[in-house]
Amino acid sequence: MSLRGKELFSQEQREMFMKIPEDELSLARYYTFSKYDLEIIQRHRRDENKIGFALQLAVLRYPGWPYSYIKSIPKIVISYIAKQIGTGIVPARRYPQRDNTLWPTYERD
């Protein structure tokens, strides 16, 4: 008998919920930023921080998972987001390489 008990979703269903859509309609629906979103994104200094923050914001909204849970973000999605914020797609690869990005520090009271 399994220690986890009965699974609510099959492996295929879980993967479907984690999948990032790549068609034009879904890109426009889920990954178009508002003026307010763009203002917040532009507050970041470096291009890799802008694109990294934008990608986190996008995948947190849909499919609703943090950036670290997503195995890979399709290049078409990165490109769509990069065009909106005025960066290239190359900085997206540099974003998670900094220690501060990988391991956020929190101030203690």
Backbone torsions as a table, in degrees:
resi	resn	phi	psi	omega
1	MET	NA	140.2	-178.4
2	SER	-74.3	140.6	177.0
3	LEU	-73.8	-25.1	-177.7
4	ARG	-80.4	-16.1	-177.2
5	GLY	81.6	-165.0	-177.9
6	LYS	-77.0	133.4	178.8
7	GLU	-78.5	139.6	178.5
8	LEU	-73.7	-41.0	180.0
9	PHE	-123.2	151.4	174.8
10	SER	-75.4	168.0	178.0
11	GLN	-58.4	-42.4	179.7
12	GLU	-62.7	-40.3	179.1
13	GLN	-66.9	-40.4	177.4
14	ARG	-62.9	-42.1	178.6
15	GLU	-64.5	-36.8	178.6
16	MET	-62.9	-40.0	179.3
17	PHE	-69.5	-24.1	179.7
18	MET	-90.1	-11.8	-175.1
19	LYS	-71.6	136.8	177.7
20	ILE	-94.4	126.4	-178.2
21	PRO	-69.0	150.8	-177.4
22	GLU	-122.9	-3.1	-179.0
23	ASP	-78.4	157.2	-174.6
24	GLU	-58.5	-43.3	-178.8
25	LEU	-61.8	-44.2	179.5
26	SER	-68.0	-38.0	176.9
27	LEU	-59.5	-47.4	-179.9
28	ALA	-65.3	-40.5	-176.9
29	ARG	-69.5	-46.8	-171.1
30	TYR	-97.9	-23.0	-170.7
31	TYR	-122.1	19.5	173.1
32	THR	-93.6	127.3	-176.3
33	PHE	-89.9	147.8	174.7
34	SER	-79.4	171.1	177.4
35	LYS	-59.9	-41.4	179.0
36	TYR	-62.9	-43.8	177.4
37	ASP	-57.8	-46.2	-177.8
38	LEU	-63.7	-36.2	177.1
39	GLU	-62.8	-42.5	179.3
40	ILE	-66.9	-43.8	179.7
41	ILE	-61.1	-41.8	-176.9
42	GLN	-70.2	-12.0	176.8
43	ARG	-70.1	-20.4	179.2
44	HIS	-74.5	143.3	-170.8
45	ARG	-77.3	-55.8	-174.7
46	ARG	-90.1	154.4	178.4
47	ASP	-59.2	-39.9	-179.7
48	GLU	-65.1	-31.4	176.4
49	ASN	-73.9	-37.7	177.7
50	LYS	-62.5	-50.9	-177.5
51	ILE	-68.8	-37.8	178.5
52	GLY	-63.4	-45.7	178.2
53	PHE	-64.5	-42.5	179.9
54	ALA	-62.5	-40.7	178.5
55	LEU	-65.4	-40.9	177.5
56	GLN	-61.7	-44.7	179.6
57	LEU	-61.5	-43.4	-177.9
58	ALA	-64.6	-50.5	-176.0
59	VAL	-75.6	-22.6	174.7
60	LEU	-69.6	-35.4	177.5
61	ARG	-73.8	-43.1	177.2
62	TYR	-152.3	120.1	18.1
63	PRO	-88.7	9.9	175.4
64	GLY	95.7	22.5	-179.3
65	TRP	-120.2	146.1	175.6
66	PRO	-64.1	154.2	-179.9
67	TYR	-48.7	-41.0	-176.3
68	SER	-68.2	-18.7	179.3
69	TYR	-85.5	-19.8	-176.5
70	ILE	-82.0	124.4	-178.6
71	LYS	-67.1	-44.7	177.0
72	SER	-156.8	144.8	177.5
73	ILE	-103.7	124.7	-178.0
74	PRO	-57.5	144.3	-178.2
75	LYS	-58.5	-35.1	-179.8
76	ILE	-63.7	-34.2	178.4
77	VAL	-71.5	-44.4	178.1
78	ILE	-60.6	-43.7	179.8
79	SER	-63.1	-42.7	179.0
80	TYR	-60.9	-44.1	-179.8
81	ILE	-69.9	-41.8	-179.5
82	ALA	-60.5	-39.0	178.5
83	LYS	-62.1	-38.3	-179.0
84	GLN	-67.3	-35.4	-174.7
85	ILE	-101.7	-2.9	174.3
86	GLY	79.3	30.5	175.5
87	THR	-119.9	170.5	172.9
88	GLY	-87.5	177.0	178.8
89	ILE	-87.5	-18.3	-178.4
90	VAL	-61.0	-42.8	179.6
91	PRO	-58.9	-21.3	180.0
92	ALA	-62.3	-31.8	178.9
93	ARG	-73.7	-26.8	-179.1
94	ARG	-82.3	-20.7	-173.8
95	TYR	-55.6	-52.0	-175.6
96	PRO	-81.3	8.8	-176.8
97	GLN	-85.5	-20.7	179.9
98	ARG	-76.5	140.1	179.2
99	ASP	-58.0	-40.4	-179.4
100	ASN	-64.1	-29.3	178.8
101	THR	-76.4	-42.6	-179.3
102	LEU	-69.9	-41.3	-175.2
103	TRP	-125.7	85.7	-178.7
104	PRO	-60.2	142.7	177.7
105	THR	-100.0	142.5	179.9
106	TYR	-123.1	137.5	178.4
107	GLU	-75.7	140.5	176.3
108	ARG	-95.9	145.7	178.4
109	ASP	-74.2	NA	NA
